[in-house]
């Protein structure tokens, strides 16, 4: 087995473990990450609109 495959399997196992053992905290983490992505996307949209306004 190569290292990349082992690391990928370990990461998947860790995520599954966290989802099963701490579902509320995992959901909060996903909400936070999605909030950051939304904020970033809105900032990029504002920037592009400012360029062409």
Backbone atoms as SQL, in Angstrom:
CREATE TABLE atoms (id INTEGER PRIMARY KEY, chain TEXT, resi INTEGER, resn TEXT, atom TEXT, x REAL, y REAL, z REAL);
INSERT INTO atoms VALUES
  (1, 'A', 1, 'UNK', 'N', 0.844, -1.188, 0.000),
  (2, 'A', 1, 'UNK', 'CA', 0.000, 0.000, 0.000),
  (3, 'A', 1, 'UNK', 'C', 0.885, 1.246, 0.000),
  (4, 'A', 2, 'UNK', 'N', 0.510, 2.185, -0.809),
  (5, 'A', 2, 'UNK', 'CA', 1.320, 3.401, -0.814),
  (6, 'A', 2, 'UNK', 'C', 0.845, 4.367, 0.274),
  (7, 'A', 3, 'UNK', 'N', 1.662, 5.340, 0.555),
  (8, 'A', 3, 'UNK', 'CA', 1.419, 6.264, 1.664),
  (9, 'A', 3, 'UNK', 'C', 0.147, 7.081, 1.434),
  (10, 'A', 4, 'UNK', 'N', -0.077, 7.513, 0.216),
  (11, 'A', 4, 'UNK', 'CA', -1.254, 8.336, -0.082),
  (12, 'A', 4, 'UNK', 'C', -2.540, 7.576, 0.242),
  (13, 'A', 5, 'UNK', 'N', -2.591, 6.316, -0.091),
  (14, 'A', 5, 'UNK', 'CA', -3.775, 5.507, 0.165),
  (15, 'A', 5, 'UNK', 'C', -3.990, 5.318, 1.671),
  (16, 'A', 6, 'UNK', 'N', -2.912, 5.097, 2.397),
  (17, 'A', 6, 'UNK', 'CA', -3.006, 4.919, 3.848),
  (18, 'A', 6, 'UNK', 'C', -3.489, 6.201, 4.518),
  (19, 'A', 7, 'UNK', 'N', -2.948, 7.334, 4.111),
  (20, 'A', 7, 'UNK', 'CA', -3.354, 8.616, 4.685),
  (21, 'A', 7, 'UNK', 'C', -4.819, 8.898, 4.375),
  (22, 'A', 8, 'UNK', 'N', -5.249, 8.614, 3.158),
  (23, 'A', 8, 'UNK', 'CA', -6.644, 8.821, 2.781),
  (24, 'A', 8, 'UNK', 'C', -7.573, 7.949, 3.617),
  (25, 'A', 9, 'UNK', 'N', -7.233, 6.684, 3.760),
  (26, 'A', 9, 'UNK', 'CA', -8.061, 5.785, 4.574),
  (27, 'A', 9, 'UNK', 'C', -8.084, 6.220, 6.036),
  (28, 'A', 10, 'UNK', 'N', -6.972, 6.685, 6.558),
  (29, 'A', 10, 'UNK', 'CA', -6.925, 7.158, 7.945),
  (30, 'A', 10, 'UNK', 'C', -7.790, 8.405, 8.123),
  (31, 'A', 11, 'UNK', 'N', -7.759, 9.310, 7.150),
  (32, 'A', 11, 'UNK', 'CA', -8.577, 10.519, 7.230),
  (33, 'A', 11, 'UNK', 'C', -10.059, 10.177, 7.184),
  (34, 'A', 12, 'UNK', 'N', -10.443, 9.263, 6.315),
  (35, 'A', 12, 'UNK', 'CA', -11.844, 8.842, 6.224),
  (36, 'A', 12, 'UNK', 'C', -12.278, 8.175, 7.528),
  (37, 'A', 13, 'UNK', 'N', -11.422, 7.330, 8.075),
  (38, 'A', 13, 'UNK', 'CA', -11.736, 6.663, 9.338),
  (39, 'A', 13, 'UNK', 'C', -11.903, 7.677, 10.465),
  (40, 'A', 14, 'UNK', 'N', -11.049, 8.696, 10.505),
  (41, 'A', 14, 'UNK', 'CA', -11.152, 9.726, 11.535),
  (42, 'A', 14, 'UNK', 'C', -12.453, 10.514, 11.408),
  (43, 'A', 15, 'UNK', 'N', -12.799, 10.889, 10.180),
  (44, 'A', 15, 'UNK', 'CA', -14.046, 11.630, 9.963),
  (45, 'A', 15, 'UNK', 'C', -15.244, 10.788, 10.384),
  (46, 'A', 16, 'UNK', 'N', -15.273, 9.532, 9.998),
  (47, 'A', 16, 'UNK', 'CA', -16.379, 8.662, 10.401),
  (48, 'A', 16, 'UNK', 'C', -16.444, 8.506, 11.915),
  (49, 'A', 17, 'UNK', 'N', -15.299, 8.349, 12.554),
  (50, 'A', 17, 'UNK', 'CA', -15.252, 8.234, 14.007),
  (51, 'A', 17, 'UNK', 'C', -15.828, 9.479, 14.669),
  (52, 'A', 18, 'UNK', 'N', -15.427, 10.652, 14.186),
  (53, 'A', 18, 'UNK', 'CA', -15.934, 11.896, 14.772),
  (54, 'A', 18, 'UNK', 'C', -17.426, 12.075, 14.524),
  (55, 'A', 19, 'UNK', 'N', -17.883, 11.710, 13.335),
  (56, 'A', 19, 'UNK', 'CA', -19.315, 11.821, 13.036),
  (57, 'A', 19, 'UNK', 'C', -20.155, 10.921, 13.934),
  (58, 'A', 20, 'UNK', 'N', -19.641, 9.742, 14.223),
  (59, 'A', 20, 'UNK', 'CA', -20.388, 8.781, 15.033),
  (60, 'A', 20, 'UNK', 'C', -20.326, 9.141, 16.517),
  (61, 'A', 21, 'UNK', 'N', -19.167, 9.544, 17.000),
  (62, 'A', 21, 'UNK', 'CA', -19.008, 9.782, 18.433),
  (63, 'A', 21, 'UNK', 'C', -19.400, 11.191, 18.865),
  (64, 'A', 22, 'UNK', 'N', -19.312, 12.174, 17.964),
  (65, 'A', 22, 'UNK', 'CA', -19.627, 13.555, 18.315),
  (66, 'A', 22, 'UNK', 'C', -20.434, 14.219, 17.196),
  (67, 'A', 23, 'UNK', 'N', -21.679, 13.792, 16.999),
  (68, 'A', 23, 'UNK', 'CA', -22.443, 14.321, 15.866),
  (69, 'A', 23, 'UNK', 'C', -22.772, 15.814, 15.983),
  (70, 'A', 24, 'UNK', 'N', -23.067, 16.303, 17.181),
  (71, 'A', 24, 'UNK', 'CA', -23.412, 17.716, 17.332),
  (72, 'A', 24, 'UNK', 'C', -22.225, 18.622, 17.042),
  (73, 'A', 25, 'UNK', 'N', -21.062, 18.254, 17.570),
  (74, 'A', 25, 'UNK', 'CA', -19.864, 19.046, 17.328),
  (75, 'A', 25, 'UNK', 'C', -19.458, 18.985, 15.857),
  (76, 'A', 26, 'UNK', 'N', -19.646, 17.842, 15.234),
  (77, 'A', 26, 'UNK', 'CA', -19.332, 17.704, 13.814),
  (78, 'A', 26, 'UNK', 'C', -20.245, 18.590, 12.967),
  (79, 'A', 27, 'UNK', 'N', -21.517, 18.622, 13.319),
  (80, 'A', 27, 'UNK', 'CA', -22.463, 19.471, 12.589),
  (81, 'A', 27, 'UNK', 'C', -22.106, 20.946, 12.751),
  (82, 'A', 28, 'UNK', 'N', -21.714, 21.332, 13.957),
  (83, 'A', 28, 'UNK', 'CA', -21.295, 22.720, 14.177),
  (84, 'A', 28, 'UNK', 'C', -20.071, 23.063, 13.335),
  (85, 'A', 29, 'UNK', 'N', -19.139, 22.143, 13.248),
  (86, 'A', 29, 'UNK', 'CA', -17.948, 22.363, 12.437),
  (87, 'A', 29, 'UNK', 'C', -18.276, 22.525, 10.960),
  (88, 'A', 30, 'UNK', 'N', -19.192, 21.704, 10.473),
  (89, 'A', 30, 'UNK', 'CA', -19.599, 21.808, 9.064),
  (90, 'A', 30, 'UNK', 'C', -20.313, 23.132, 8.822),
  (91, 'A', 31, 'UNK', 'N', -21.192, 23.531, 9.748),
  (92, 'A', 31, 'UNK', 'CA', -21.881, 24.822, 9.612),
  (93, 'A', 31, 'UNK', 'C', -20.882, 25.976, 9.578),
  (94, 'A', 32, 'UNK', 'N', -19.880, 25.916, 10.429),
  (95, 'A', 32, 'UNK', 'CA', -18.857, 26.959, 10.457),
  (96, 'A', 32, 'UNK', 'C', -18.096, 27.012, 9.138),
  (97, 'A', 33, 'UNK', 'N', -17.685, 25.863, 8.640),
  (98, 'A', 33, 'UNK', 'CA', -16.953, 25.812, 7.367),
  (99, 'A', 33, 'UNK', 'C', -17.812, 26.337, 6.221),
  (100, 'A', 34, 'UNK', 'N', -19.076, 25.968, 6.192),
  (101, 'A', 34, 'UNK', 'CA', -19.964, 26.455, 5.137),
  (102, 'A', 34, 'UNK', 'C', -20.183, 27.962, 5.255),
  (103, 'A', 35, 'UNK', 'N', -20.225, 28.463, 6.476),
  (104, 'A', 35, 'UNK', 'CA', -20.347, 29.906, 6.677),
  (105, 'A', 35, 'UNK', 'C', -19.140, 30.648, 6.129),
  (106, 'A', 36, 'UNK', 'N', -17.925, 30.083, 6.352),
  (107, 'A', 36, 'UNK', 'CA', -16.712, 30.690, 5.799),
  (108, 'A', 36, 'UNK', 'C', -16.750, 30.679, 4.276),
  (109, 'A', 37, 'UNK', 'N', -17.193, 29.571, 3.694),
  (110, 'A', 37, 'UNK', 'CA', -17.275, 29.482, 2.229),
  (111, 'A', 37, 'UNK', 'C', -18.281, 30.483, 1.677),
  (112, 'A', 38, 'UNK', 'N', -19.412, 30.629, 2.359),
  (113, 'A', 38, 'UNK', 'CA', -20.429, 31.576, 1.916),
  (114, 'A', 38, 'UNK', 'C', -19.896, 33.006, 1.987),
  (115, 'A', 39, 'UNK', 'N', -19.233, 33.329, 3.071),
  (116, 'A', 39, 'UNK', 'CA', -18.669, 34.672, 3.233),
  (117, 'A', 39, 'UNK', 'C', -17.623, 34.956, 2.160),
  (118, 'A', 40, 'UNK', 'N', -16.774, 33.978, 1.898),
  (119, 'A', 40, 'UNK', 'CA', -15.764, 34.148, 0.857),
  (120, 'A', 40, 'UNK', 'C', -16.374, 34.340, -0.519),
  (121, 'A', 41, 'UNK', 'N', -17.391, 33.552, -0.826),
  (122, 'A', 41, 'UNK', 'CA', -18.057, 33.672, -2.127),
  (123, 'A', 41, 'UNK', 'C', -18.728, 35.035, -2.265),
  (124, 'A', 42, 'UNK', 'N', -19.359, 35.508, -1.199),
  (125, 'A', 42, 'UNK', 'CA', -20.008, 36.826, -1.245),
  (126, 'A', 42, 'UNK', 'C', -18.975, 37.934, -1.436),
  (127, 'A', 43, 'UNK', 'N', -17.810, 37.787, -0.816),
  (128, 'A', 43, 'UNK', 'CA', -16.747, 38.783, -0.982),
  (129, 'A', 43, 'UNK', 'C', -16.241, 38.807, -2.422),
  (130, 'A', 44, 'UNK', 'N', -16.084, 37.642, -3.013),
  (131, 'A', 44, 'UNK', 'CA', -15.627, 37.572, -4.404),
  (132, 'A', 44, 'UNK', 'C', -16.663, 38.184, -5.336),
  (133, 'A', 45, 'UNK', 'N', -17.930, 37.902, -5.101),
  (134, 'A', 45, 'UNK', 'CA', -18.996, 38.477, -5.922),
  (135, 'A', 45, 'UNK', 'C', -19.000, 39.997, -5.818),
  (136, 'A', 46, 'UNK', 'N', -18.855, 40.507, -4.599),
  (137, 'A', 46, 'UNK', 'CA', -18.818, 41.956, -4.392),
  (138, 'A', 46, 'UNK', 'C', -17.641, 42.573, -5.134),
  (139, 'A', 47, 'UNK', 'N', -16.485, 41.917, -5.069),
  (140, 'A', 47, 'UNK', 'CA', -15.296, 42.405, -5.765),
  (141, 'A', 47, 'UNK', 'C', -15.529, 42.463, -7.277),
  (142, 'A', 48, 'UNK', 'N', -16.060, 41.391, -7.837),
  (143, 'A', 48, 'UNK', 'CA', -16.268, 41.341, -9.286),
  (144, 'A', 48, 'UNK', 'C', -17.303, 42.389, -9.707),
  (145, 'A', 49, 'UNK', 'N', -18.358, 42.546, -8.923),
  (146, 'A', 49, 'UNK', 'CA', -19.353, 43.579, -9.250),
  (147, 'A', 49, 'UNK', 'C', -18.737, 44.965, -9.211),
  (148, 'A', 50, 'UNK', 'N', -17.831, 45.211, -8.254),
  (149, 'A', 50, 'UNK', 'CA', -17.177, 46.503, -8.150),
  (150, 'A', 50, 'UNK', 'C', -16.286, 46.762, -9.361),
  (151, 'A', 51, 'UNK', 'N', -15.689, 45.722, -9.895),
  (152, 'A', 51, 'UNK', 'CA', -14.831, 45.892, -11.066),
  (153, 'A', 51, 'UNK', 'C', -15.626, 46.363, -12.281),
  (154, 'A', 52, 'UNK', 'N', -16.814, 45.837, -12.449),
  (155, 'A', 52, 'UNK', 'CA', -17.598, 46.114, -13.660),
  (156, 'A', 52, 'UNK', 'C', -18.707, 47.127, -13.451),
  (157, 'A', 53, 'UNK', 'N', -18.747, 47.747, -12.302),
  (158, 'A', 53, 'UNK', 'CA', -19.815, 48.732, -12.034),
  (159, 'A', 53, 'UNK', 'C', -19.408, 50.111, -12.536);
